[in-house]
Amino acid sequence: MEIITSAKPLFAILVSLIATILISITGEKARNLREAWTIIASIVKFTIVASMLPDILNGRVIEYTLLAITSELVLQFKVDAFGILFALTSSFLWIITSFYSIGYMRGHNEKNQTRYYACFAIALSTTMGVAFSANLFTMYLFYEGLTFATYPLVVHHETKEAKIGARKYVLYLFISAKLFLLTAIAITYYLAGTLDFQKGGIFTESVQKAYISLLGIVFLLYIYGFAKAAVMPLHSWLPAAMVAPTPVSALLHAVAVVKTGVFAVLKVIFYIYGVDFLKVLYFSDIGLFLAAFTIIMASIIALTKDNIKARLAYSTVSQLSYIILGPLLLTYSGMIGGIIHISNHAFAKITLFFCAGSLYVCAHKTAVSELDGIAKKMPWTMAAFTIGALGMIGIPLTGGFVTKWYLLLGSLEKGSIDIVIVLLLSSLLNAGYFLPIVYRAYFKEFKGNHVHHAHGESHTEIRENPFMAIPLTITAIISLIVGIYPDLLIQLAQEVLK
């Protein structure tokens, strides 16, 4: 494998940090310029990330060392197939979310918009840092940075409910990282003598044999230490974070926070433990059970939620565990399915959250029970929602179908009929909480033609906001494209497993 030394990974991280400074300086006095910095930075970031793709597809790896604190604690970046898949998805969706945020923030007259755009930019820098981390030390720093960068976004409205939700969000993630993750990293360093990510894992055969039970416990510490993966029971921070504005929810659930959690878990599976070792480590079966349990239980809870964002939140908890379940099947097809679901879920779920925000801003609808006939007034929003929902269910021609196809194949390769049942039952539950929304929107009679604002005196005809309708249409179309033409995602996933 050819290694290239390049500062491009660092530039991809720095772009949005520079944008943060420009956004903060510009402030409210020039809203158009402030938002222009956001869009320019997102495009530049994506361009830098995309420029590294040809080298990665040709089997090369890009490395850059920023700082060596000691011989073992090194702030270093490495761009490989797995990192570029995550980074491409995140940076591209930042462009779309930036346009969507303009429509949402202006359409709903949100306060503290400068802080919102600045923290959003910092969050994407820390996400890139996780994607391109060459070792656990670097990953930990950026992982923690993401928690603190997104706290102001969750508490954005500064209401009592927002403060409670944000406090729960940061406490869950902060305590789990300090209590579980740091312990796991310390034991890993003690046993392996390194924190560098290496294909096939870093534990020698003698260490594996001597400390197999301890390494099993450490493996579970990683799963719960990276609590952003939202494996039950450390999941309730995620629904609590729904007090945030909808673009933030989209960021949390599709682009940055939760994907950082599952990405980190998969890095541990592939580059700290290695597939061969996990095949003899019975604790991996415990992880598989936890993922399967989360998939089913979160879907059942989603069925009970009338609030749109709450239903989507529990859907996310369920879908994230697909990403963990696939690699823990320890079969080739299962691992492919888990890896590509990072992107497949991202495009479908961000579409659904964009639609929820559009319904809120344009029609002031927040509950499933309020959506009767809404498709007649908001056709673009509900068409996109339908596509996103079909992707979550796993209907053919969507990215979700490709994911579930590979996961089912992986389950059969493993001979796990119980996991096959989990996947089929999960799809039925997905249909159970998504299709009633589509049915209400298209086949029930619309009631009323106006938005009734909180004060009761204002009546505005329901109209879709182009700044919101266009981004959600684009992400819906892409969620179909990655289902019909999944070649790039599958190729990157195959590069990860070489």
C-alpha positions in Angstrom: 0.0 0.0 0.0 1.4 3.4 -1.1 1.4 6.1 1.6 1.2 9.7 0.5 2.1 12.6 2.8 -0.2 15.5 2.3 -1.7 18.3 4.4 -5.1 18.0 2.7 -6.7 16.3 5.7 -5.6 19.2 7.9 -7.0 21.7 5.3 -10.3 19.9 5.3 -10.5 20.3 9.1 -9.3 23.9 9.1 -11.7 25.3 6.5 -14.7 25.4 8.7 -12.7 26.7 11.7 -11.7 29.6 9.5 -15.3 30.0 8.5 -16.2 30.1 12.2 -14.0 33.2 12.7 -15.5 34.9 9.6 -19.0 34.1 10.6 -18.5 35.4 14.1 -16.9 38.7 12.9 -19.6 39.3 10.3 -22.5 38.6 12.8 -26.0 40.0 12.5 -24.8 43.2 10.8 -24.5 41.4 7.4 -26.7 38.3 7.3 -26.1 37.5 3.7 -22.4 37.6 4.0 -22.5 35.6 7.2 -24.4 32.9 5.4 -22.2 33.2 2.4 -19.2 32.2 4.5 -21.0 29.1 5.6 -21.8 28.0 2.1 -18.4 28.9 0.7 -16.7 26.9 3.5 -18.9 23.9 3.0 -18.2 23.8 -0.8 -14.4 24.3 -0.2 -14.4 21.5 2.4 -16.2 19.1 0.1 -13.9 20.0 -2.8 -10.8 19.2 -0.7 -12.3 15.9 0.5 -13.4 14.9 -3.0 -9.9 15.7 -4.3 -8.5 12.9 -2.2 -10.9 10.3 -3.5 -9.0 9.2 -6.7 -5.9 8.3 -4.6 -8.0 6.3 -2.2 -9.7 4.4 -5.0 -6.3 3.6 -6.4 -5.3 1.9 -3.1 -3.3 4.7 -1.6 -3.4 6.2 1.9 -2.9 9.8 2.7 -1.1 10.7 6.0 -0.2 13.9 7.8 1.4 14.3 11.3 0.5 17.6 13.0 2.0 17.2 16.4 3.9 14.6 18.4 3.4 15.1 22.1 5.3 11.9 22.9 6.5 9.0 20.7 3.1 7.3 21.3 0.7 10.3 21.7 0.7 11.7 18.2 -1.9 14.1 16.6 -1.9 12.4 13.2 -4.4 12.1 10.3 -4.8 9.2 7.9 -7.2 9.2 5.0 -8.3 5.7 3.9 -11.4 4.2 2.2 -13.4 4.2 5.4 -12.5 7.7 6.4 -13.2 9.1 2.9 -16.7 7.5 2.8 -17.6 9.2 6.1 -16.0 12.5 5.2 -17.6 12.7 1.7 -21.0 12.0 3.1 -20.6 14.6 5.9 -19.1 17.4 3.9 -21.6 17.0 1.0 -24.5 17.1 3.4 -23.1 20.2 5.1 -23.5 22.1 1.8 -27.2 21.0 1.6 -27.9 21.7 5.2 -26.3 25.2 4.9 -28.9 26.2 2.3 -31.7 24.5 4.3 -30.6 26.3 7.5 -31.1 29.7 5.8 -34.7 28.9 5.0 -35.3 27.4 8.4 -33.6 30.1 10.5 -35.1 33.0 8.6 -38.5 31.4 8.1 -38.8 30.8 11.8 -37.1 34.0 12.9 -34.7 32.2 15.1 -32.5 34.1 17.6 -28.7 33.6 18.0 -28.2 32.7 14.4 -24.6 33.8 14.3 -23.8 31.4 17.2 -25.8 28.7 15.4 -23.7 29.0 12.1 -20.4 29.2 14.0 -21.1 26.1 16.2 -22.3 24.3 13.1 -19.0 25.0 11.4 -17.0 23.8 14.4 -19.0 20.6 14.6 -18.1 19.8 11.0 -14.4 20.4 11.7 -14.4 18.0 14.6 -16.3 15.5 12.5 -13.6 15.6 9.9 -11.1 15.2 12.6 -12.7 11.9 13.7 -13.0 10.7 10.1 -9.3 11.3 9.4 -7.9 10.2 12.8 -4.9 7.9 12.5 -5.1 6.7 16.1 -7.3 6.5 19.1 -5.6 9.5 20.8 -6.5 11.8 17.9 -10.0 10.4 17.6 -10.7 10.9 21.3 -9.7 14.6 21.1 -12.0 15.3 18.2 -14.8 13.1 19.5 -14.9 15.1 22.7 -14.6 18.3 20.8 -17.7 17.4 18.8 -19.7 17.0 22.1 -18.9 20.5 23.2 -19.3 22.1 19.8 -22.9 20.7 19.5 -24.0 21.6 23.0 -24.8 25.3 22.1 -26.8 23.9 19.1 -28.9 21.6 21.3 -29.6 24.4 23.8 -30.2 26.9 21.1 -33.7 28.0 22.1 -32.6 28.5 25.7 -36.0 27.5 27.1 -36.2 25.4 30.2 -37.0 22.3 28.1 -34.0 23.0 25.9 -31.6 23.4 28.8 -32.8 20.1 30.3 -32.4 18.3 27.0 -29.0 19.8 26.4 -27.8 19.0 29.9 -28.8 15.4 29.5 -27.2 15.3 26.0 -23.8 16.5 27.2 -23.8 14.6 30.5 -24.5 11.2 28.8 -21.8 11.8 26.2 -19.3 13.4 28.5 -19.6 10.8 31.4 -19.6 7.8 29.0 -16.5 9.1 27.3 -14.7 9.7 30.6 -15.8 6.6 32.4 -15.9 4.0 29.7 -13.9 5.2 26.7 -10.9 6.5 28.5 -10.7 3.3 30.5 -10.9 1.3 27.3 -8.2 3.4 25.6 -5.9 3.1 28.6 -6.2 -0.7 28.8 -5.7 -0.9 25.0 -2.4 1.1 25.3 -1.2 -1.0 28.2 -1.8 -4.3 26.4 -0.9 -3.3 22.8 1.7 -0.6 23.4 0.2 1.5 20.7 -3.0 3.4 19.8 -2.5 3.5 16.1 -5.2 2.1 13.9 -3.9 -1.0 11.9 -5.8 -3.3 9.6 -6.3 -6.6 11.3 -6.0 -5.1 14.8 -3.2 -4.2 17.1 -3.3 -7.0 19.7 -0.6 -9.7 19.3 -1.6 -13.4 19.4 0.0 -13.8 22.8 -2.0 -10.8 24.3 -5.2 -12.2 22.8 -4.7 -15.5 24.5 -3.6 -14.1 27.8 -6.2 -11.4 28.2 -9.1 -12.7 26.2 -11.7 -12.0 28.9 -10.4 -8.6 29.7 -10.3 -7.7 26.0 -14.0 -8.8 25.8 -14.9 -6.4 28.6 -12.9 -3.6 27.0 -14.8 -4.2 23.7 -18.1 -3.5 25.5 -16.5 -0.5 27.1 -15.8 0.8 23.6 -19.4 0.3 22.5 -20.8 2.2 25.4 -17.9 4.7 25.6 -18.8 5.8 22.1 -22.3 6.6 23.4 -23.0 8.7 20.3 -23.8 5.3 18.7 -26.9 5.2 21.0 -26.9 1.5 21.7 -29.5 0.8 24.4 -29.6 1.6 27.3 -27.3 4.6 26.6 -29.7 6.1 24.0 -32.0 8.4 25.8 -29.7 11.5 25.2 -30.7 11.3 21.6 -34.5 11.8 21.9 -33.8 14.5 24.6 -31.7 16.4 22.0 -34.8 16.9 19.8 -35.4 20.2 21.6 -32.9 21.6 19.1 -33.9 23.3 15.9 -34.6 20.9 13.1 -31.4 21.5 11.1 -29.5 20.7 14.3 -31.5 17.5 14.6 -30.6 16.7 11.0 -27.0 17.3 11.9 -27.2 15.1 15.0 -29.0 12.3 13.3 -27.6 12.1 9.8 -24.3 13.9 9.5 -22.1 14.4 12.5 -22.9 13.2 16.0 -24.5 9.8 15.7 -22.5 8.8 12.6 -19.3 9.7 14.5 -20.4 7.3 17.2 -21.0 4.3 14.9 -18.0 5.2 12.7 -15.7 5.1 15.9 -17.2 1.7 16.9 -16.5 0.3 13.5 -12.9 1.6 13.6 -12.4 -0.3 16.8 -13.9 -3.4 15.2 -11.7 -3.3 12.1 -8.5 -1.5 13.2 -8.1 -2.2 17.0 -9.6 -5.8 17.4 -9.7 -7.1 13.8 -12.2 -9.5 12.4 -10.2 -12.6 13.0 -9.8 -12.0 16.7 -13.5 -11.1 17.1 -14.5 -14.5 15.6 -13.0 -16.1 18.7 -14.1 -13.4 21.2 -17.5 -14.4 22.5 -18.1 -10.9 23.7 -18.7 -9.9 20.0 -21.9 -12.0 20.2 -22.9 -9.9 23.2 -22.4 -6.8 21.0 -24.4 -8.4 18.2 -27.3 -9.1 20.7 -27.2 -5.5 22.0 -27.4 -4.2 18.4 -30.3 -6.5 17.5 -32.1 -5.6 20.8 -31.7 -1.9 20.1 -33.0 -2.3 16.5 -36.3 -3.9 17.7 -37.0 -2.0 20.9 -36.3 1.4 19.4 -38.7 0.6 16.5 -41.4 -0.5 19.0 -41.0 2.8 20.9 -41.2 4.8 17.7 -44.6 3.3 17.0 -45.9 5.0 20.1 -44.7 8.5 19.3 -47.1 11.1 17.8 -44.5 13.9 17.7 -42.7 13.7 14.3 -39.2 14.4 15.5 -39.6 12.0 18.4 -40.6 9.2 16.0 -37.7 10.0 13.8 -35.3 10.1 16.8 -36.2 6.5 17.8 -36.0 5.5 14.2 -32.4 6.8 14.3 -31.6 4.8 17.4 -32.8 1.7 15.6 -31.0 2.4 12.3 -27.7 3.1 13.9 -27.5 -0.4 15.3 -27.8 -1.7 11.7 -24.4 -0.2 11.1 -22.9 -2.0 14.2 -24.8 -5.2 13.6 -23.4 -5.7 10.1 -19.7 -5.8 11.0 -20.4 -7.9 14.1 -21.9 -10.6 11.9 -18.3 -11.0 11.0 -19.2 -12.1 7.4 -18.2 -10.3 4.2 -21.7 -9.3 3.1 -22.7 -8.2 6.6 -19.7 -5.9 6.9 -20.4 -4.4 3.5 -24.0 -3.7 4.6 -22.9 -2.0 7.8 -20.3 0.2 6.2 -22.5 1.5 3.3 -25.4 2.2 5.7 -23.4 5.1 7.1 -24.2 6.9 3.9 -27.5 5.3 3.0 -29.0 6.2 6.3 -27.5 9.7 6.2 -29.3 10.7 3.0 -32.6 9.1 3.8 -32.7 10.4 7.5 -31.6 13.9 6.7 -34.4 14.0 4.1 -36.9 13.0 6.8 -35.7 15.6 9.3 -35.7 18.3 6.6 -39.3 17.4 5.9 -40.1 17.6 9.6 -38.6 21.1 9.7 -40.5 22.2 6.6 -43.8 21.0 8.1 -43.0 23.0 11.2 -41.9 26.3 9.6 -44.5 26.3 6.7 -47.5 24.7 8.4 -46.7 24.7 12.1 -47.3 20.9 12.2 -45.3 18.9 14.7 -47.5 15.8 15.3 -48.3 12.9 13.0 -52.0 13.3 13.9 -52.0 16.8 12.4 -50.8 15.7 8.9 -54.2 14.8 7.4 -54.2 15.8 3.7 -51.0 17.9 4.1 -49.6 16.5 0.8 -52.1 18.6 -1.1 -50.5 21.8 0.3 -46.9 20.6 0.6 -46.4 18.2 -2.3 -42.6 18.5 -2.5 -42.1 18.0 1.2 -44.3 14.9 1.4 -43.0 13.3 -1.8 -39.5 13.6 -0.3 -40.7 12.3 3.0 -42.2 9.3 1.3 -38.9 8.5 -0.5 -37.0 8.8 2.8 -39.5 6.6 4.6 -39.3 3.9 1.9 -35.5 4.0 2.3 -35.8 3.4 6.0 -38.2 0.5 5.4 -35.8 -0.9 2.8 -38.0 -0.9 -0.3 -36.2 -1.7 -3.6 -34.6 1.3 -5.5 -33.6 3.0 -2.3 -30.3 2.9 -0.5 -31.9 1.2 2.5 -32.8 -1.8 0.4 -29.1 -2.2 -0.6 -28.2 -2.1 3.0 -30.7 -4.7 4.1 -29.9 -6.9 1.2 -26.3 -7.2 2.3 -27.3 -7.5 6.0 -29.6 -10.4 5.1 -26.9 -12.1 3.0 -24.5 -11.6 5.8 -26.9 -13.2 8.3 -27.4 -16.2 6.0 -23.6 -16.5 5.5 -23.3 -16.7 9.3 -26.2 -19.1 9.6 -28.0 -16.7 12.0 -31.7 -17.2 11.3 -32.5 -15.2 14.4 -30.8 -12.1 12.9 -32.7 -12.7 9.6 -35.9 -12.6 11.7 -34.7 -9.4 13.5 -34.1 -7.7 10.1 -37.5 -8.7 8.7 -39.4 -7.8 11.8 -37.5 -4.4 11.9 -38.7 -3.7 8.3 -42.3 -4.4 9.3 -42.0 -2.1 12.3 -40.4 0.6 10.1 -43.4 0.3 7.8 -45.7 0.4 10.9 -44.5 3.8 12.0 -43.7 5.5 8.6 -46.6 4.4 6.3 -49.4 5.8 8.5 -47.7 9.2 8.0 -47.8 8.8 4.2 -51.3 7.5 4.3 -52.5 10.5 6.4 -50.8 13.0 4.1 -52.1 11.6 0.8 -55.4 9.8 1.5 -57.1 11.8 4.3 -59.0 15.0 4.0 -57.1 18.2 4.6 -58.5 20.4 7.4 -57.9 24.1 7.1 -55.8 26.1 4.7 -53.9 28.4 7.1 -51.1 28.3 9.6 -52.4 29.3 13.0 -49.5 30.9 14.9 -49.0 30.6 18.6 -50.6 34.0 19.4 -53.7 33.1 17.4 -54.0 36.3 15.5 -51.9 35.5 12.5 -53.3 33.5 9.6 -51.0 32.6 6.7 -51.7 30.4 3.8 -49.5 27.2 3.8 -46.7 27.6 1.3 -43.4 25.6 0.9 -40.2 27.6 1.4 -37.9 27.1 -1.6 -34.8 27.3 0.6 -36.1 24.2 2.4 -38.0 22.4 -0.4 -35.0 22.3 -2.8 -32.5 20.8 -0.3 -34.9 18.1 0.8 -35.8 17.3 -2.8 -32.0 16.9 -3.6 -31.4 14.6 -0.6 -34.4 12.5 -1.5 -33.2 12.1 -5.1 -29.7 11.2 -3.9 -31.2 8.5 -1.5 -32.7 7.0 -4.6 -29.4 7.3 -6.7 -27.4 5.5 -4.0 -30.0 2.7 -4.1 -29.9 2.4 -7.9 -26.2 3.0 -8.4 -24.5 1.9 -5.1 -21.2 1.1 -6.9 -19.1 3.8 -5.3 -20.2 3.0 -1.7 -19.7 -0.7 -2.3 -16.3 -0.1 -3.8 -15.2 2.0 -0.8 -16.6 -0.7 1.5 -14.6 -3.4 -0.3 -11.4 -1.3 0.0 -12.0 -1.2 3.8 -12.1 -5.0 3.9 -9.1 -5.7 1.7 
